Amino acid sequence: METEKAAGKVTDWDGGDLSASLIEREEQEEREAQEKKEAQALAEAEAEKEAKELEEARELDSENVRETDADGDSNGYGTTGQESGEETEEGASEVPEEEPEISEESTEEDAEGDKNTSGESEGAEEAPENESVGEDVGTFEMTAYVAFCDTGCTGITASGYDVSSTIYSPEGLRIVAADPGVLPFGTIIEITSGGNTFQAVVLDSGGDINGNRLDLLVESEAEALEYGRQDVDVRILGQ
């Protein structure tokens, strides 16, 4: 999103009729307001469509999980149980009296192996996410922007979050735009500026937001202009 606007307009009445110019200006403002309303309605429709598709996908996943569970229950074994059962049957002809003991030990070992393997895999995946938690990432230049503007701001962030009527995330954090290559979407940060400290989450990006740049979502253009440009200290709190 474009985040900065010129602070002031100069109107040059070149000998024309003042009242006609005022009417033309009012008509232009009405057209702009109508365009914004249409853009907002389109954004809301897109958000509703995405939410519906997400809900349908979740329902389909739930049905697949139920079908998988039903298949497992119908034969009395999970994947590990089937393999243990086959090994037990093969060993039954040689040592019948030890069949229950072998089956139980095999099942427990398989379960432990799966558990350990799963734990190692989860740990390997989580490690990168936690590497930078609590890290001071330095000084950033921060400006401020609003949800709607004449240069393409539609009230929907680059991550798909609707900010047409709020400047806060679902968790109650302030919303900022950042360079995804520096701070990916979903990164929770602590911002310190002029002795004031608050938490924010990265849910947006912008063409002018590159490198150590942040853009804070505010409620009005006046507030954005008043904020100007400020140097802030940033610390990563989590993902």
Phi, psi and omega per residue, in radians:
M1 nan 2.521 3.017
E2 -1.273 2.428 -2.965
T3 -2.090 -0.107 -3.057
E4 -2.259 2.528 3.122
K5 -2.304 2.712 3.060
A6 -1.163 2.412 -3.078
A7 -1.694 1.312 3.072
G8 2.494 2.543 3.136
K9 -2.291 2.525 3.118
V10 -2.084 2.200 -3.126
T11 -1.894 2.174 -3.092
D12 -1.845 1.828 3.102
W13 -1.450 1.914 -3.002
D14 -1.664 0.910 3.108
G15 1.394 0.086 -3.129
G16 -1.379 3.114 3.132
D17 -1.347 2.136 -3.052
L18 -1.107 -0.790 -3.095
S19 -1.146 -0.672 3.113
A20 -1.123 -0.683 3.134
S21 -1.152 -0.682 3.129
L22 -1.138 -0.707 3.115
I23 -1.108 -0.747 3.136
E24 -1.092 -0.684 3.134
R25 -1.157 -0.710 3.114
E26 -1.113 -0.695 3.113
E27 -1.116 -0.686 3.126
Q28 -1.130 -0.726 3.119
E29 -1.124 -0.649 3.108
E30 -1.136 -0.704 3.111
R31 -1.112 -0.736 3.133
E32 -1.114 -0.708 3.125
A33 -1.119 -0.698 3.129
Q34 -1.137 -0.718 3.121
E35 -1.096 -0.700 3.115
K36 -1.131 -0.721 -3.138
K37 -1.098 -0.744 3.132
E38 -1.130 -0.715 3.124
A39 -1.105 -0.696 3.126
Q40 -1.139 -0.728 3.125
A41 -1.109 -0.699 3.112
L42 -1.125 -0.727 3.138
A43 -1.121 -0.712 3.129
E44 -1.139 -0.673 3.118
A45 -1.131 -0.724 3.118
E46 -1.121 -0.726 3.136
A47 -1.114 -0.715 3.123
E48 -1.128 -0.691 3.127
K49 -1.118 -0.776 3.139
E50 -1.104 -0.705 3.135
A51 -1.106 -0.687 3.138
K52 -1.155 -0.738 3.123
E53 -1.128 -0.673 3.114
L54 -1.128 -0.726 3.126
E55 -1.116 -0.713 3.115
E56 -1.123 -0.682 3.121
A57 -1.128 -0.688 3.117
R58 -1.138 -0.714 3.123
E59 -1.118 -0.688 3.128
L60 -1.141 -0.715 3.106
D61 -1.088 -0.709 -3.140
S62 -1.112 -0.707 3.121
E63 -1.117 -0.695 3.127
N64 -1.123 -0.686 3.127
V65 -1.136 -0.744 3.133
R66 -1.111 -0.689 3.123
E67 -1.137 -0.697 3.125
T68 -1.124 -0.748 3.117
D69 -1.111 -0.689 -3.141
A70 -1.118 -0.697 3.113
D71 -1.103 -0.702 -3.139
G72 -1.160 -0.696 -3.131
D73 -1.197 -0.540 -3.055
S74 -1.164 -0.498 3.137
N75 -1.833 -0.023 3.032
G76 1.410 0.043 -3.134
Y77 -2.387 2.647 2.866
G78 -1.501 -2.983 3.140
T79 -1.071 -0.770 3.138
T80 -1.143 -0.680 -3.131
G81 -1.108 -0.658 3.132
Q82 -1.136 -0.774 -3.139
E83 -1.112 -0.714 3.134
S84 -1.141 -0.687 3.136
G85 -1.081 -0.727 3.137
E86 -1.132 -0.735 3.119
E87 -1.104 -0.651 -3.137
T88 -1.131 -0.727 -3.126
E89 -1.137 -0.669 3.135
E90 -1.138 -0.656 -3.104
G91 -1.438 -0.166 -3.058
A92 -1.183 -0.617 -3.098
S93 -1.202 -0.471 -3.106
E94 -1.528 -0.832 -3.106
V95 -2.333 1.364 -3.070
P96 -1.034 -0.686 -3.029
E97 -1.185 -0.326 -3.104
E98 -1.738 0.102 -3.067
E99 -0.983 -0.873 -3.132
P100 -1.054 -0.722 -3.089
E101 -1.162 -0.750 3.138
I102 -1.106 -0.765 -3.115
S103 -1.081 -0.754 -3.110
E104 -1.171 -0.793 -3.125
E105 -1.129 -0.725 -3.136
S106 -1.083 -0.748 -3.137
T107 -1.122 -0.735 -3.141
E108 -1.139 -0.721 -3.141
E109 -1.141 -0.739 3.115
D110 -1.072 -0.736 -3.135
A111 -1.122 -0.745 3.123
E112 -1.114 -0.730 3.135
G113 -1.077 -0.765 3.118
D114 -1.106 -0.716 -3.124
K115 -1.107 -0.802 -3.128
N116 -1.144 -0.750 3.137
T117 -1.086 -0.738 3.127
S118 -1.114 -0.728 -3.135
G119 -1.105 -0.727 3.129
E120 -1.136 -0.702 -3.135
S121 -1.123 -0.782 3.137
E122 -1.112 -0.708 3.133
G123 -1.100 -0.693 -3.132
A124 -1.155 -0.600 -3.126
E125 -1.328 -0.605 -3.061
E126 -1.375 -0.446 -3.043
A127 -0.957 -0.849 -3.109
P128 -1.054 -0.583 -3.102
E129 -1.170 -0.530 -3.042
N130 -1.688 -0.052 -3.059
E131 -1.059 -0.696 -3.021
S132 -1.765 0.065 -3.126
V133 -1.102 2.292 -3.120
G134 1.430 0.094 -3.079
E135 -1.493 2.326 2.994
D136 -1.389 2.077 -3.068
V137 -1.764 0.149 2.990
G138 1.785 -2.861 -3.094
T139 -1.665 2.330 3.107
F140 -2.093 2.667 2.995
E141 -1.617 2.202 -3.082
M142 -2.113 2.346 3.026
T143 -2.063 -2.988 -3.137
A144 -2.358 2.660 3.139
Y145 -2.540 2.960 -3.136
V146 -2.048 2.902 -3.033
A147 -1.253 -0.522 -3.107
F148 -2.144 2.424 3.108
C149 -2.701 3.028 -3.102
D150 -1.438 -0.054 -3.050
T151 -1.996 0.503 3.008
G152 1.973 -0.005 3.117
C153 -1.297 2.087 -3.012
T154 -1.951 0.004 -3.097
G155 1.558 0.030 3.079
I156 -2.105 2.204 -3.116
T157 -1.289 2.948 3.141
A158 -1.108 -0.402 3.100
S159 -1.536 -0.039 3.088
G160 1.672 0.170 -3.105
Y161 -1.584 2.353 -3.104
D162 -1.440 1.992 3.132
V163 -2.022 0.427 -3.107
S164 -1.159 -0.379 -3.102
S165 -2.347 0.318 -3.135
T166 -2.714 2.717 3.035
I167 -2.030 0.232 -3.107
Y168 -2.098 2.672 3.063
S169 -1.374 2.975 3.097
P170 -1.017 -0.443 3.138
E171 -1.533 0.017 3.129
G172 1.512 0.267 3.121
L173 -1.637 2.694 3.033
R174 -1.188 2.736 -3.073
I175 -1.928 2.330 3.094
V176 -2.271 2.705 2.980
A177 -1.755 2.463 -3.121
A178 -2.558 2.990 3.030
D179 -1.350 2.002 -3.104
P180 -1.012 -0.417 3.098
G181 -1.274 -0.331 3.120
V182 -1.785 -0.845 3.119
L183 -2.295 1.755 -3.101
P184 -1.101 2.794 3.070
F185 -0.968 2.410 3.127
G186 1.647 -0.156 3.132
T187 -1.230 2.232 3.097
I188 -1.680 2.233 -3.069
I189 -2.240 2.794 3.034
E190 -1.933 2.212 -3.084
I191 -1.984 2.266 3.105
T192 -2.105 2.172 -3.115
S193 -2.512 2.118 3.084
G194 0.992 0.621 -3.141
G195 1.510 -0.131 3.098
N196 -1.754 2.384 -3.124
T197 -2.215 2.337 3.085
F198 -2.596 2.885 -3.131
Q199 -1.832 2.563 -3.141
A200 -2.538 2.869 3.106
V201 -2.228 2.460 -3.129
V202 -1.421 1.938 3.120
L203 -2.223 0.107 -3.063
D204 -2.559 2.921 3.052
S205 -2.529 3.085 -3.138
G206 -2.849 2.743 -3.098
G207 -1.087 -0.506 -3.113
D208 -1.682 -0.013 -3.088
I209 -1.717 1.580 -3.104
N210 -2.245 2.524 3.121
G211 1.169 -2.401 -3.116
N212 -1.475 1.144 3.111
R213 -2.245 2.481 3.056
L214 -2.307 2.641 3.062
D215 -2.289 2.078 -3.072
L216 -1.625 2.239 3.108
L217 -1.296 2.192 3.120
V218 -2.203 3.039 -2.998
E219 -1.467 -0.487 -3.038
S220 -2.443 2.757 3.087
E221 -1.113 -0.647 3.131
A222 -1.045 -0.742 3.121
E223 -1.150 -0.666 3.132
A224 -1.130 -0.761 3.127
L225 -1.155 -0.686 3.127
E226 -1.143 -0.595 -3.121
Y227 -1.146 -0.701 3.116
G228 1.149 -2.381 3.103
R229 -2.116 2.289 -3.119
Q230 -2.378 2.538 3.024
D231 -1.545 2.253 -3.104
V232 -2.268 2.681 3.058
D233 -1.680 2.389 -3.038
V234 -2.155 2.365 3.071
R235 -2.300 2.337 3.140
I236 -1.420 2.252 3.123
L237 -1.786 -0.492 -3.124
G238 2.982 -3.062 -3.127
Q239 -1.992 nan nan
